[in-house]
Each structure stands twice: as structure tokens, then as C-alpha cells.
Amino acid sequence: SNLETFLDSGRGVLFAQSGVSTDIQLQQANVIQSDVFDLLKSYGLILKNNLVMDQSCGRVQVQQQMGFFRMNVPMEYPLLPVVRTFNQNELLVSGLEQLQLIFASEILWDSSMTDQVNFVPLLFSSEHSGEMRGNFNLNPDPQQNPFLRMFNQSGKILGARSEKVDENGLMSQVVLVSDSEFLLDQGGGRSPENHIFMMNSVDYLIGDRDLIALRSREI
């Protein structure tokens, strides 16, 4: 209710929100139940209850048996997608080279709301992508988890913005990144370019586009 009131006053919000809650230590994942999804739907943004996999991804330490010893071995983990494909026509992502996402979900556009909101995709997974849904297997060892090798789908939207104008001419805006840990110190907050995207989003939502241009020039 507070978020709706804030947006209805002609302001903007940056959401970092996945459709699935995960715990890598326990290797568990559950679909999130929240009315925040209804708020996002009012801007034409639909978050799927899935986890996007990408061949372009970050790494995790996996314990493997090496003779008599168990050692930590760095392995690519497709559930940590590295975004390298951006909407080149959007100032908000201008100059960015990559973003690190953690357990991100796919964003869909509600085409029935074309007359009510303006939807713009911002971030995409690579053309070697996949998805995990239903039974979530978070085991990072590809020898034990064959699902991590399924990259038979094209790029998926992982970030977008949407704007809506009410009957009084007030425009409210939403920027959505489908990663609940995007802003957290123990998650995406450790990535310098994630910080740049956050600052760009804040500048964009308050209408200060000049700082974004300067920041992208520095990059």
C-alpha cells in the first residue's frame, strides 16, 4: 500500500526481486508468495517462478575428491548469470560491460497492457540460456546435476523498466532487476558494475540523466 501511494504520487522505485527464494547452503529453493508481484503486474511486469541458467556465468567453490583429499575446486555455476547483453538504446545501461546476477528469474511483458504502460527491456541473458522450475536442484556439481548443462533456450529478460501515466498526467516509473540479492553486500552488491547500475537507476528515476552520461563516459 505504501509503495502504491509513493508511485501514484509520480515517483519511481527500483525493485530487486526474484520469483524464487534460494538457500545455496541447504540447496533449497521455494517459490515466493508476495503481493509485491501484483504491484509489478500493474506495470505490465510478470516475474516467472523460475531460475534462469546461463552458459555465461559466475563460479562457485565445489568440493571434489582428489585421491585421499577433498579439495575446493572453482566451477562455473549457470545459476549465477553474468549479463553482457544490454538494450543499446537505453541510457540507463549505457557503457555497462557486465552485471553479476544471483539466482535470477525471467521477466515477461504483459502485452495486454500496451495502451496503459510503456515497457522497455534492459538486461538479457545470453543466447545459450535455460531455466529451472518446479523441482529446483541447486547442486553446483555438474556431474551430479545434469540440469546445469541445459542451454537450449534463447536470451531471457532479466531487467526492465516500465512507466505509467495516470489521468492527471503524473508519470510513475518502475525499474526491475529479477535478483533479490542484487543490492546485498553478500550478493550482487560486491560487484562494482552492479553499483553503477544502481546509481544510474536512481538518477534515471529522479530525472537526472546528465550524471548517467558522465558515468558512462568514465566507464
Secondary structure, DSSP 8 states (H G I E B T S, - for coil): -HHHHHHHTT-EEEEE--SEEEETTTTEEEE---THHHHHHTTTEEE-SEEEEESSEEEEEEEEEETTEEEEEEEEEEEEEEE-EE-TT-GGGTT---EE-SS---EEE-GGGTTTEEEEEEEE--SSEEEEESS------TTT-GGGG---B---EEEEEEEEE-TTS-EEEEEEES-TTTT-TTTGGG-HHHHHHHHHHHHHHTT-HHHHHHHHHH-
